[in-house]
């Protein structure tokens, strides 16, 4: 007896990008008192001028659906054509069920496969890699990949190292078949030896065991050792970026757009210098107005570039993301 295998499209590409930015804009002036800081200090340290924090009605599911509808519209794909929904998030605060299942239902997909992945800030790039492989492998015709976070829920507003960094939002991409390659091979990995550099500070058991729990309002918070993360990301991720270019067969001179995870403006600048990016390459700097949205940062940044005209359909772009774990991923894509 032999088991049949499936094959899908010869190539895959991103067909459409969509984004949702929460309505509440929080300038640095609104966070400085709680951390005994200043607008100048925050901008020098991170490049952030303001961030978006979600209102109560702007849930992980609501933001995911809004970004997805925009991506579907741009891709010209109906919800019932989506065979799989992959949501990258660390701030959907139910361990189960996956928020992807509720998103798939609300969008009106035809009972699409749906699951969440936890790869922190690298989650969207992980999802793009999975989606491309699913389309090429034949397990899905079209895949919806979402990066979404409500990090304001798990941010300690009194933590001087993180309170000004994290933000909320959602970005989505529709991945489907293509005649020409539109998503290059992924370069991904993790450095678990540095597991504690970015992490949830409290174990869920500690939270549940807090005085007055459950319902006490006590939440787990994110914590980060900023200097080691800065040193690791600034140089290690430049090497990963070059590996992704090499695997895709793209010379750095042929790159049009660089979309790194929007973690810190100094990290973005350090990577660009280390990679010796040509001056003509457009670099995403969404963090200044949006803050660090973890898994949502790359699609949000690319969406802004498309809206502003600094990234055009057909451009060659490089994604690279890194975060807790320390997990990372990078790939070359064609801008939809």
KOLDREN-226253 format. One record per residue (C-alpha): residue in three letters; x, y, z. Coordinates in steps of 0.5 Angstrom, whole numbers, padded with zeros to 4 digits, always signed. Layout:
<pts>
ALAXYZ
...
</pts>
This chain:
<pts>
UNK+0000+0000+0000
UNK+0002+0007-0002
UNK+0000+0013+0002
UNK-0002+0019-0003
UNK+0002+0026-0002
UNK-0001+0032-0004
UNK+0003+0038-0008
UNK+0001+0045-0009
UNK+0003+0051-0013
UNK+0010+0052-0016
UNK+0010+0058-0012
UNK+0007+0063-0007
UNK+0007+0070-0005
UNK+0003+0075-0001
UNK-0003+0078-0005
UNK-0005+0083+0000
UNK-0003+0087+0007
UNK-0008+0090+0012
UNK-0007+0093+0018
UNK-0011+0096+0024
UNK-0008+0101+0029
UNK-0012+0102+0035
UNK-0016+0109+0036
UNK-0012+0111+0042
UNK-0006+0115+0041
UNK-0001+0116+0047
UNK+0005+0121+0047
UNK+0011+0120+0051
UNK+0008+0125+0056
UNK+0003+0121+0058
UNK+0008+0115+0061
UNK+0014+0119+0063
UNK+0011+0121+0070
UNK+0010+0113+0072
UNK+0017+0112+0070
UNK+0021+0118+0072
UNK+0023+0119+0065
UNK+0023+0125+0060
UNK+0020+0125+0052
UNK+0028+0126+0051
UNK+0030+0120+0054
UNK+0025+0116+0051
UNK+0026+0118+0044
UNK+0034+0118+0045
UNK+0033+0111+0048
UNK+0028+0108+0043
UNK+0026+0113+0037
UNK+0019+0113+0040
UNK+0015+0119+0040
UNK+0008+0116+0041
UNK+0005+0109+0041
UNK-0002+0106+0040
UNK-0006+0103+0046
UNK-0013+0099+0045
UNK-0019+0101+0048
UNK-0023+0096+0051
UNK-0027+0094+0045
UNK-0021+0094+0041
UNK-0020+0086+0043
UNK-0015+0082+0040
UNK-0020+0079+0036
UNK-0023+0085+0033
UNK-0017+0088+0031
UNK-0015+0081+0028
UNK-0021+0081+0024
UNK-0021+0089+0022
UNK-0014+0088+0019
UNK-0016+0081+0016
UNK-0022+0084+0012
UNK-0017+0090+0009
UNK-0012+0085+0007
UNK-0017+0080+0004
UNK-0020+0087+0000
UNK-0013+0088-0003
UNK-0012+0081-0005
UNK-0019+0081-0008
UNK-0020+0074-0004
UNK-0026+0072-0001
UNK-0026+0070+0006
UNK-0029+0063+0004
UNK-0023+0062-0001
UNK-0018+0062+0006
UNK-0017+0055+0008
UNK-0012+0056+0014
UNK-0012+0062+0019
UNK-0005+0063+0023
UNK-0005+0068+0028
UNK+0002+0070+0031
UNK+0001+0073+0038
UNK+0003+0073+0045
UNK-0003+0077+0048
UNK-0009+0073+0047
UNK-0010+0071+0054
UNK-0014+0065+0053
UNK-0009+0059+0053
UNK-0015+0055+0049
UNK-0018+0056+0045
UNK-0014+0059+0039
UNK-0017+0066+0038
UNK-0015+0064+0030
UNK-0022+0060+0031
UNK-0026+0065+0033
UNK-0023+0070+0027
UNK-0024+0065+0022
UNK-0031+0064+0024
UNK-0032+0072+0024
UNK-0029+0073+0017
UNK-0034+0068+0014
UNK-0029+0062+0012
UNK-0031+0056+0010
UNK-0029+0052+0017
UNK-0022+0054+0015
UNK-0016+0050+0019
UNK-0014+0056+0025
UNK-0009+0056+0030
UNK-0005+0061+0034
UNK+0003+0061+0034
UNK+0007+0063+0040
UNK+0014+0066+0037
UNK+0013+0073+0040
UNK+0016+0079+0036
UNK+0018+0073+0030
UNK+0011+0071+0030
UNK+0009+0074+0024
UNK+0015+0072+0020
UNK+0014+0065+0022
UNK+0007+0065+0020
UNK+0009+0067+0013
UNK+0014+0062+0012
UNK+0009+0057+0015
UNK+0003+0060+0010
UNK+0008+0059+0004
UNK+0010+0052+0005
UNK+0002+0050+0006
UNK+0001+0053-0001
UNK+0007+0050-0004
UNK+0005+0043-0001
UNK-0002+0043-0002
UNK-0005+0043+0005
UNK-0008+0050+0003
UNK-0010+0054-0003
UNK-0010+0061+0001
UNK-0007+0062+0008
UNK-0009+0068+0012
UNK-0003+0070+0017
UNK-0004+0075+0022
UNK+0000+0078+0027
UNK-0004+0082+0033
UNK-0002+0084+0040
UNK-0005+0088+0046
UNK+0001+0089+0050
UNK-0002+0094+0054
UNK-0005+0089+0058
UNK+0001+0086+0060
UNK+0006+0092+0060
UNK+0008+0094+0067
UNK+0007+0102+0067
UNK+0012+0103+0072
UNK+0017+0099+0069
UNK+0022+0104+0067
UNK+0025+0099+0062
UNK+0019+0097+0058
UNK+0013+0102+0060
UNK+0015+0106+0054
UNK+0016+0101+0049
UNK+0010+0096+0048
UNK+0004+0098+0044
UNK-0002+0095+0041
UNK-0005+0093+0034
UNK-0006+0088+0028
UNK-0003+0087+0021
UNK-0005+0081+0016
UNK-0003+0078+0010
UNK-0006+0074+0005
UNK-0002+0068+0002
UNK-0003+0065-0004
UNK-0001+0062-0011
UNK+0004+0065-0016
UNK+0007+0064-0022
UNK+0014+0067-0020
UNK+0017+0066-0013
UNK+0014+0071-0008
UNK+0017+0069-0002
UNK+0024+0067-0001
UNK+0027+0061+0004
UNK+0026+0063+0011
UNK+0032+0063+0015
UNK+0030+0062+0022
UNK+0032+0059+0029
UNK+0032+0061+0037
UNK+0038+0062+0042
UNK+0034+0059+0048
UNK+0041+0060+0052
UNK+0038+0067+0053
UNK+0031+0065+0054
UNK+0031+0070+0060
UNK+0032+0076+0056
UNK+0025+0078+0054
UNK+0020+0074+0058
UNK+0013+0074+0062
UNK+0015+0076+0069
UNK+0010+0072+0073
UNK+0008+0065+0072
UNK+0001+0064+0071
UNK+0001+0060+0077
UNK+0003+0066+0081
UNK-0002+0070+0078
UNK-0007+0066+0080
UNK-0005+0065+0087
UNK-0004+0072+0088
UNK-0009+0075+0094
UNK-0016+0076+0091
UNK-0015+0072+0085
UNK-0018+0070+0081
UNK-0021+0076+0078
UNK-0016+0080+0083
UNK-0014+0084+0077
UNK-0007+0082+0077
UNK-0004+0081+0071
UNK+0003+0078+0068
UNK+0008+0083+0066
UNK+0013+0083+0060
UNK+0020+0084+0062
UNK+0027+0085+0058
UNK+0034+0086+0059
UNK+0035+0092+0054
UNK+0042+0092+0054
UNK+0044+0085+0052
UNK+0038+0084+0047
UNK+0040+0091+0044
UNK+0047+0088+0043
UNK+0045+0081+0040
UNK+0039+0084+0036
UNK+0044+0089+0033
UNK+0049+0085+0030
UNK+0046+0077+0030
UNK+0040+0080+0026
UNK+0044+0083+0021
UNK+0048+0076+0019
UNK+0041+0073+0019
UNK+0039+0078+0014
UNK+0044+0077+0010
UNK+0043+0069+0010
UNK+0036+0071+0008
UNK+0038+0075+0002
UNK+0043+0069+0000
UNK+0038+0064+0000
UNK+0034+0068-0004
UNK+0039+0069-0009
UNK+0038+0077-0008
UNK+0044+0081-0008
UNK+0043+0087-0003
UNK+0044+0092-0009
UNK+0038+0089-0011
UNK+0034+0090-0005
UNK+0028+0096-0005
UNK+0025+0096+0002
UNK+0028+0093+0009
UNK+0022+0092+0014
UNK+0026+0090+0021
UNK+0022+0088+0027
UNK+0020+0095+0030
UNK+0023+0094+0037
UNK+0028+0100+0037
UNK+0030+0105+0032
UNK+0037+0104+0035
UNK+0037+0097+0033
UNK+0034+0099+0026
UNK+0040+0104+0025
UNK+0045+0099+0027
UNK+0043+0093+0023
UNK+0042+0098+0017
UNK+0050+0100+0018
UNK+0052+0093+0019
UNK+0049+0090+0013
UNK+0052+0096+0009
UNK+0045+0098+0006
UNK+0045+0102+0000
UNK+0042+0109+0001
UNK+0036+0108-0004
UNK+0034+0102+0000
UNK+0027+0105+0004
UNK+0028+0103+0011
UNK+0021+0102+0016
UNK+0021+0106+0022
UNK+0014+0105+0024
UNK+0016+0105+0031
UNK+0017+0112+0032
UNK+0009+0113+0031
UNK+0007+0106+0033
UNK+0011+0103+0038
UNK+0013+0096+0039
UNK+0008+0092+0037
UNK+0011+0085+0037
UNK+0008+0080+0032
UNK+0004+0086+0029
UNK+0010+0090+0028
UNK+0012+0088+0021
UNK+0006+0088+0017
UNK+0004+0095+0021
UNK+0010+0098+0018
UNK+0010+0095+0011
UNK+0002+0097+0011
UNK+0005+0104+0013
UNK+0010+0104+0007
UNK+0005+0102+0002
UNK+0000+0108+0004
UNK+0006+0113+0004
UNK+0009+0110-0003
UNK+0016+0108+0000
UNK+0014+0101-0002
UNK+0011+0100-0008
UNK+0008+0093-0011
UNK+0013+0089-0014
UNK+0019+0092-0010
UNK+0024+0087-0007
UNK+0023+0087+0001
UNK+0027+0084+0007
UNK+0023+0082+0013
UNK+0027+0080+0019
UNK+0024+0079+0026
UNK+0027+0077+0033
UNK+0024+0077+0040
UNK+0023+0073+0046
UNK+0026+0066+0046
UNK+0030+0068+0043
UNK+0027+0067+0037
UNK+0028+0070+0030
UNK+0026+0069+0023
UNK+0028+0073+0016
UNK+0025+0072+0009
UNK+0025+0076+0002
UNK+0019+0078-0001
UNK+0016+0081-0006
UNK+0011+0087-0004
UNK+0004+0086-0006
</pts>
